[in-house]
Amino acid sequence: MGFSSRLKAHRHLLTLETLKFIVEYLTEPNVKSASLRSGIPETYASRQGAWLMKLPMVRRALESDLDDRELRRLQAALKNIEDEMQVCREILGLTD
């Protein structure tokens, strides 16, 4: 499955990568920087960030009027998800 096929398959799903992008963009509204900080490789950062910005789900999320407390809560929730993903990687022997 090519890069563009994977993107099309995920346009209706809130993936971890998409959630990271949303949180990073809410923190600093710059598409390429948010893409890079969310873990998207530099080769694809601008292109994938621009594509993510077109998704209705992402646009709705970015239109949310979050205050600082809600943003910190969102960042904490993302951190918890990443911690649990690490536990899963360790259990499955998928650590580097």
KOLTIRO-303098 format. One record per atom (N, C-alpha, C, O): residue in one letter; atom name; z, x, y. Coordinates in pm, 1 decimal. Layout:
SITE r  a       pz       px       py
SITE A CA        Z        X        Y
...
This chain:
SITE r  a       pz       px       py
SITE M  N      0.0     85.1   -116.8
SITE M CA      0.0      0.0      0.0
SITE M  C      0.0     90.1    123.7
SITE M  O     87.3    175.7    138.4
SITE G  N    -96.8     71.1    211.6
SITE G CA   -107.7    152.7    331.6
SITE G  C     -5.2    115.0    436.8
SITE G  O     66.3     15.5    425.0
SITE F  N     -0.4    198.1    540.2
SITE F CA     95.9    178.7    648.7
SITE F  C     80.7     41.7    713.0
SITE F  O    179.4    -29.8    730.2
SITE S  N    -42.4      4.0    748.9
SITE S CA    -62.2   -124.4    817.0
SITE S  C    -31.1   -241.9    724.7
SITE S  O     15.2   -345.8    771.7
SITE S  N    -55.2   -228.0    596.3
SITE S CA    -22.9   -335.2    501.9
SITE S  C    127.3   -356.9    493.5
SITE S  O    173.9   -470.6    485.8
SITE R  N    202.9   -247.7    494.9
SITE R CA    349.1   -259.0    492.3
SITE R  C    398.5   -329.0    618.3
SITE R  O    488.4   -412.9    612.0
SITE L  N    339.9   -294.7    732.6
SITE L CA    380.9   -359.2    857.5
SITE L  C    354.8   -508.8    852.3
SITE L  O    440.5   -587.9    891.7
SITE K  N    238.6   -548.3    804.7
SITE K CA    204.7   -690.6    797.3
SITE K  C    298.2   -763.8    702.3
SITE K  O    336.8   -877.7    728.5
SITE A  N    334.4   -700.1    593.7
SITE A CA    422.8   -763.4    496.0
SITE A  C    562.2   -785.4    552.1
SITE A  O    633.2   -875.1    506.7
SITE H  N    602.9   -705.2    649.9
SITE H CA    739.3   -711.4    702.4
SITE H  C    751.1   -786.2    835.0
SITE H  O    859.8   -790.9    892.7
SITE R  N    643.1   -844.1    884.3
SITE R CA    650.0   -903.7   1018.4
SITE R  C    741.7  -1024.3   1026.3
SITE R  O    783.5  -1062.0   1135.8
SITE H  N    774.5  -1086.9    911.9
SITE H CA    861.6  -1203.6    912.5
SITE H  C   1001.1  -1173.0    858.5
SITE H  O   1084.2  -1263.1    847.7
SITE L  N   1027.3  -1047.3    824.5
SITE L CA   1155.8  -1008.2    768.7
SITE L  C   1232.3   -921.1    867.6
SITE L  O   1174.0   -835.8    934.6
SITE L  N   1360.3   -942.6    876.1
SITE L CA   1443.9   -853.6    955.9
SITE L  C   1482.3   -736.9    865.7
SITE L  O   1577.8   -744.6    788.3
SITE T  N   1406.3   -630.0    877.4
SITE T CA   1434.4   -511.3    797.9
SITE T  C   1537.1   -425.4    870.9
SITE T  O   1563.2   -445.1    989.6
SITE L  N   1593.8   -331.9    799.8
SITE L CA   1689.3   -240.3    860.6
SITE L  C   1621.9   -161.8    972.2
SITE L  O   1681.8   -139.2   1077.4
SITE E  N   1499.0   -120.4    950.0
SITE E CA   1425.0    -45.2   1051.2
SITE E  C   1404.2   -129.9   1177.3
SITE E  O   1419.5    -79.8   1288.6
SITE T  N   1369.7   -256.4   1160.4
SITE T CA   1349.3   -345.8   1274.7
SITE T  C   1480.5   -368.7   1348.7
SITE T  O   1483.5   -368.5   1471.8
SITE L  N   1587.6   -388.1   1275.0
SITE L CA   1718.6   -407.4   1337.1
SITE L  C   1759.5   -283.3   1416.5
SITE L  O   1809.9   -294.5   1528.2
SITE K  N   1737.9   -166.1   1359.0
SITE K CA   1769.1    -41.8   1430.2
SITE K  C   1688.6    -33.0   1559.6
SITE K  O   1741.7      3.9   1664.3
SITE F  N   1559.5    -67.2   1551.5
SITE F CA   1474.6    -63.3   1670.4
SITE F  C   1527.2   -157.5   1778.2
SITE F  O   1535.1   -119.7   1895.1
SITE I  N   1562.8   -278.9   1740.3
SITE I CA   1614.5   -376.5   1836.5
SITE I  C   1740.4   -323.7   1904.4
SITE I  O   1752.2   -328.5   2026.9
SITE V  N   1833.8   -273.6   1825.0
SITE V CA   1959.4   -222.3   1880.2
SITE V  C   1932.3   -104.2   1973.2
SITE V  O   1990.0    -96.2   2081.7
SITE E  N   1845.5    -13.3   1931.6
SITE E CA   1814.3    102.6   2014.9
SITE E  C   1743.5     61.9   2142.9
SITE E  O   1770.9    117.8   2249.1
SITE Y  N   1652.9    -34.6   2134.6
SITE Y CA   1581.6    -79.8   2254.2
SITE Y  C   1676.0   -151.7   2350.4
SITE Y  O   1663.4   -137.5   2472.1
SITE L  N   1769.7   -228.2   2296.5
SITE L CA   1868.2   -294.1   2382.9
SITE L  C   1956.6   -191.4   2452.9
SITE L  O   2001.9   -213.7   2565.2
SITE T  N   1980.9    -79.1   2386.1
SITE T CA   2063.1     26.9   2443.6
SITE T  C   1987.2     99.5   2555.0
SITE T  O   2042.0    125.1   2662.2
SITE E  N   1860.9    132.3   2528.3
SITE E CA   1774.8    198.2   2628.1
SITE E  C   1634.0    143.2   2611.9
SITE E  O   1566.4    175.6   2514.2
SITE P  N   1588.1     60.4   2705.7
SITE P CA   1458.9     -7.7   2690.7
SITE P  C   1337.0     82.3   2711.5
SITE P  O   1268.1     73.1   2813.1
SITE N  N   1312.0    168.4   2614.4
SITE N CA   1193.5    253.4   2612.5
SITE N  C   1141.0    248.6   2469.6
SITE N  O   1210.7    287.1   2375.8
SITE V  N   1018.1    201.4   2453.8
SITE V CA    964.0    175.5   2319.5
SITE V  C    961.4    301.2   2232.3
SITE V  O   1011.3    299.2   2119.8
SITE K  N    904.4    409.1   2282.7
SITE K CA    892.4    529.1   2199.7
SITE K  C   1029.8    588.5   2168.6
SITE K  O   1055.8    627.2   2054.7
SITE S  N   1117.5    596.1   2268.2
SITE S CA   1251.4    650.9   2245.3
SITE S  C   1328.6    566.5   2145.0
SITE S  O   1393.8    620.0   2055.4
SITE A  N   1321.2    434.2   2160.0
SITE A CA   1390.2    344.8   2066.4
SITE A  C   1334.8    362.3   1925.7
SITE A  O   1410.1    360.6   1828.4
SITE S  N   1203.7    379.0   1914.9
SITE S CA   1140.8    399.5   1784.0
SITE S  C   1191.6    527.4   1719.2
SITE S  O   1229.3    528.5   1602.0
SITE L  N   1192.1    634.9   1796.8
SITE L CA   1237.8    763.5   1742.9
SITE L  C   1384.6    757.0   1701.9
SITE L  O   1420.8    803.7   1594.0
SITE R  N   1469.1    699.5   1787.2
SITE R CA   1612.3    690.9   1756.2
SITE R  C   1639.8    599.4   1637.6
SITE R  O   1741.7    614.0   1570.1
SITE S  N   1549.4    505.2   1612.0
SITE S CA   1570.5    415.1   1498.7
SITE S  C   1518.4    474.9   1368.1
SITE S  O   1526.7    411.9   1262.7
SITE G  N   1464.9    596.8   1375.5
SITE G CA   1424.6    665.1   1252.9
SITE G  C   1277.3    658.2   1220.6
SITE G  O   1236.2    701.5   1112.9
SITE I  N   1197.4    605.8   1309.5
SITE I CA   1053.0    600.5   1286.6
SITE I  C    997.3    739.6   1313.6
SITE I  O   1028.7    798.4   1417.0
SITE P  N    915.4    794.0   1223.6
SITE P CA    860.8    928.3   1243.5
SITE P  C    780.4    936.6   1373.5
SITE P  O    717.1    839.4   1414.8
SITE E  N    783.8   1052.9   1436.6
SITE E CA    715.9   1071.9   1565.4
SITE E  C    567.2   1037.8   1556.7
SITE E  O    509.1    987.4   1652.9
SITE T  N    506.3   1065.1   1442.5
SITE T CA    364.3   1035.9   1423.4
SITE T  C    333.0    889.5   1448.8
SITE T  O    226.8    857.4   1502.2
SITE Y  N    424.5    799.5   1411.0
SITE Y CA    401.9    655.6   1420.7
SITE Y  C    483.6    588.4   1530.6
SITE Y  O    466.3    468.9   1554.6
SITE A  N    571.3    661.2   1597.4
SITE A CA    670.8    600.4   1686.3
SITE A  C    609.7    509.5   1792.4
SITE A  O    651.0    394.2   1805.2
SITE S  N    514.6    557.7   1867.0
SITE S CA    456.2    475.7   1973.9
SITE S  C    384.0    354.9   1916.9
SITE S  O    401.3    242.6   1964.3
SITE R  N    303.3    379.0   1815.2
SITE R CA    222.7    271.1   1757.6
SITE R  C    310.9    165.7   1690.9
SITE R  O    291.1     46.0   1711.8
SITE Q  N    407.1    209.4   1611.5
SITE Q CA    491.1    113.0   1542.3
SITE Q  C    584.6     42.7   1640.0
SITE Q  O    612.0    -76.3   1624.5
SITE G  N    633.9    115.1   1740.6
SITE G CA    717.2     52.4   1842.4
SITE G  C    642.0    -56.6   1916.1
SITE G  O    695.5   -164.9   1939.7
SITE A  N    517.1    -27.8   1952.7
SITE A CA    434.2   -128.6   2020.4
SITE A  C    411.7   -248.7   1929.4
SITE A  O    414.3   -363.0   1975.0
SITE W  N    389.5   -222.7   1800.8
SITE W CA    368.9   -332.3   1705.8
SITE W  C    496.0   -416.1   1692.5
SITE W  O    489.7   -539.0   1691.2
SITE L  N    611.1   -349.7   1682.7
SITE L CA    737.9   -421.8   1671.2
SITE L  C    763.4   -509.1   1793.7
SITE L  O    816.5   -619.5   1781.2
SITE M  N    726.2   -460.7   1911.3
SITE M CA    748.0   -536.2   2034.6
SITE M  C    667.3   -665.9   2037.4
SITE M  O    701.6   -758.5   2110.9
SITE K  N    561.1   -673.2   1958.2
SITE K CA    477.8   -794.1   1953.3
SITE K  C    532.6   -900.0   1858.0
SITE K  O    491.0  -1015.7   1863.9
SITE L  N    624.8   -861.9   1771.0
SITE L CA    676.5   -957.4   1673.4
SITE L  C    760.8  -1064.4   1743.0
SITE L  O    846.6  -1032.1   1825.1
SITE P  N    736.8  -1191.3   1710.5
SITE P CA    815.3  -1298.1   1772.3
SITE P  C    965.9  -1280.6   1751.5
SITE P  O   1044.7  -1308.0   1842.0
SITE M  N   1005.3  -1235.6   1634.3
SITE M CA   1146.9  -1214.3   1603.6
SITE M  C   1206.7  -1109.2   1697.7
SITE M  O   1317.0  -1127.0   1749.4
SITE V  N   1134.4  -1001.7   1719.0
SITE V CA   1182.5   -893.7   1806.1
SITE V  C   1185.7   -942.1   1950.7
SITE V  O   1283.0   -917.1   2021.8
SITE R  N   1081.1  -1010.6   1994.9
SITE R CA   1079.1  -1061.9   2132.4
SITE R  C   1196.4  -1156.2   2158.4
SITE R  O   1260.7  -1148.5   2263.1
SITE R  N   1224.2  -1245.8   2062.3
SITE R CA   1338.0  -1337.7   2077.9
SITE R  C   1469.0  -1259.9   2087.0
SITE R  O   1554.7  -1290.2   2170.0
SITE A  N   1483.5  -1159.5   2000.9
SITE A CA   1606.9  -1080.4   2001.2
SITE A  C   1623.8  -1006.9   2134.0
SITE A  O   1734.4  -1000.1   2187.7
SITE L  N   1515.5   -952.2   2186.6
SITE L CA   1523.3   -876.4   2310.5
SITE L  C   1541.7   -965.8   2432.5
SITE L  O   1586.1   -919.1   2537.4
SITE E  N   1508.1  -1093.1   2419.7
SITE E CA   1528.8  -1188.6   2528.6
SITE E  C   1672.1  -1240.4   2531.9
SITE E  O   1712.8  -1306.2   2627.7
SITE S  N   1747.4  -1211.0   2428.2
SITE S CA   1887.1  -1253.5   2423.3
SITE S  C   1962.3  -1187.4   2537.9
SITE S  O   1944.6  -1068.8   2565.8
SITE D  N   2044.8  -1264.6   2602.2
SITE D CA   2122.8  -1212.5   2713.8
SITE D  C   2257.7  -1165.2   2659.8
SITE D  O   2358.0  -1236.2   2667.4
SITE L  N   2257.7  -1042.8   2604.8
SITE L CA   2379.4   -989.1   2544.8
SITE L  C   2462.2   -916.2   2650.2
SITE L  O   2408.8   -842.4   2732.9
SITE D  N   2591.3   -938.0   2645.7
SITE D CA   2678.3   -859.5   2733.7
SITE D  C   2718.0   -731.1   2659.8
SITE D  O   2682.4   -712.5   2543.5
SITE D  N   2791.0   -644.0   2727.2
SITE D CA   2829.0   -514.8   2667.3
SITE D  C   2909.4   -532.0   2539.1
SITE D  O   2891.6   -456.3   2443.7
SITE R  N   2996.1   -629.8   2536.8
SITE R CA   3080.0   -654.4   2417.6
SITE R  C   2993.2   -692.7   2297.7
SITE R  O   3014.3   -643.5   2186.9
SITE E  N   2895.4   -781.0   2320.6
SITE E CA   2807.6   -823.1   2211.0
SITE E  C   2720.6   -707.1   2162.6
SITE E  O   2695.3   -693.6   2042.9
SITE L  N   2675.3   -624.1   2255.4
SITE L CA   2595.4   -508.7   2216.4
SITE L  C   2677.7   -411.1   2133.2
SITE L  O   2628.8   -358.9   2033.0
SITE R  N   2801.4   -385.9   2173.1
SITE R CA   2889.1   -298.3   2093.8
SITE R  C   2915.5   -358.4   1956.1
SITE R  O   2920.7   -286.3   1856.4
SITE R  N   2931.9   -488.7   1950.6
SITE R CA   2953.2   -557.7   1821.2
SITE R  C   2830.0   -543.5   1731.8
SITE R  O   2841.7   -521.0   1611.4
SITE L  N   2712.6   -556.9   1792.0
SITE L CA   2587.4   -539.6   1718.1
SITE L  C   2574.2   -396.1   1667.5
SITE L  O   2534.0   -374.1   1553.3
SITE Q  N   2607.6   -299.1   1751.4
SITE Q CA   2602.4   -158.6   1710.7
SITE Q  C   2700.0   -131.4   1596.3
SITE Q  O   2666.9    -57.7   1503.4
SITE A  N   2818.4   -189.2   1601.7
SITE A CA   2918.0   -172.0   1494.8
SITE A  C   2869.0   -234.8   1365.1
SITE A  O   2886.6   -177.6   1257.5
SITE A  N   2807.6   -352.3   1375.1
SITE A CA   2754.9   -418.6   1255.3
SITE A  C   2645.1   -333.7   1191.1
SITE A  O   2639.7   -320.4   1068.9
SITE L  N   2558.4   -276.8   1273.7
SITE L CA   2452.6   -190.0   1222.6
SITE L  C   2512.3    -67.5   1154.3
SITE L  O   2464.7    -25.8   1048.7
SITE K  N   2615.0    -10.3   1213.4
SITE K CA   2682.8    105.6   1153.3
SITE K  C   2740.7     69.2   1017.0
SITE K  O   2730.5    147.2    922.3
SITE N  N   2801.3    -49.0   1006.7
SITE N CA   2855.1    -95.0    878.2
SITE N  C   2744.6   -110.1    773.8
SITE N  O   2762.7    -73.1    657.8
SITE I  N   2630.5   -164.5    815.4
SITE I CA   2517.0   -180.2    723.2
SITE I  C   2470.9    -42.9    675.2
SITE I  O   2447.1    -23.1    556.0
SITE E  N   2458.4     51.7    767.8
SITE E CA   2414.2    185.5    729.9
SITE E  C   2514.2    252.2    635.3
SITE E  O   2474.4    321.4    541.5
SITE D  N   2643.1    231.6    659.5
SITE D CA   2745.4    287.0    569.6
SITE D  C   2733.1    227.6    429.4
SITE D  O   2743.1    299.8    330.2
SITE E  N   2711.7     97.7    421.2
SITE E CA   2696.1     32.1    291.2
SITE E  C   2568.2     77.3    221.2
SITE E  O   2565.8     90.3     98.8
SITE M  N   2462.4    101.0    297.9
SITE M CA   2338.3    152.5    239.2
SITE M  C   2363.3    291.2    179.0
SITE M  O   2309.6    323.9     73.2
SITE Q  N   2444.2    371.5    246.5
SITE Q CA   2476.5    504.6    194.9
SITE Q  C   2554.2    493.5     63.5
SITE Q  O   2529.1    569.5    -30.0
SITE V  N   2647.4    400.0     56.6
SITE V CA   2721.9    377.3    -67.6
SITE V  C   2625.0    340.3   -180.1
SITE V  O   2636.8    390.2   -292.0
SITE C  N   2530.0    253.1   -149.6
SITE C CA   2431.0    212.8   -250.5
SITE C  C   2347.8    331.0   -295.3
SITE C  O   2321.6    346.5   -414.5
SITE R  N   2305.3    415.7   -200.3
SITE R CA   2227.7    536.1   -235.9
SITE R  C   2307.3    626.2   -330.8
SITE R  O   2253.8    678.9   -428.3
SITE E  N   2436.6    642.5   -299.7
SITE E CA   2520.6    727.7   -382.9
SITE E  C   2537.5    669.3   -522.9
SITE E  O   2529.2    741.9   -622.0
SITE I  N   2560.9    540.0   -531.3
SITE I CA   2577.2    474.8   -661.1
SITE I  C   2449.2    490.1   -745.1
SITE I  O   2455.9    513.9   -865.7
SITE L  N   2334.7    476.5   -680.9
SITE L CA   2207.0    482.7   -749.3
SITE L  C   2154.1    625.4   -766.4
SITE L  O   2048.4    645.8   -826.1
SITE G  N   2227.1    723.1   -714.5
SITE G CA   2183.1    861.1   -725.9
SITE G  C   2062.8    892.8   -639.6
SITE G  O   1980.2    976.2   -676.6
SITE L  N   2051.9    827.5   -525.2
SITE L CA   1936.7    846.2   -437.7
SITE L  C   1968.2    931.1   -315.6
SITE L  O   1894.0    927.9   -217.4
SITE T  N   2075.7   1006.0   -320.3
SITE T CA   2111.4   1091.6   -207.7
SITE T  C   2031.5   1220.1   -213.2
SITE T  O   1990.5   1265.1   -320.2
SITE D  N   2009.9   1279.0    -95.7
SITE D CA   1931.0   1403.4    -89.4
SITE D  C   2010.5   1521.4   -136.0
SITE D  O   1959.6   1633.5   -137.3
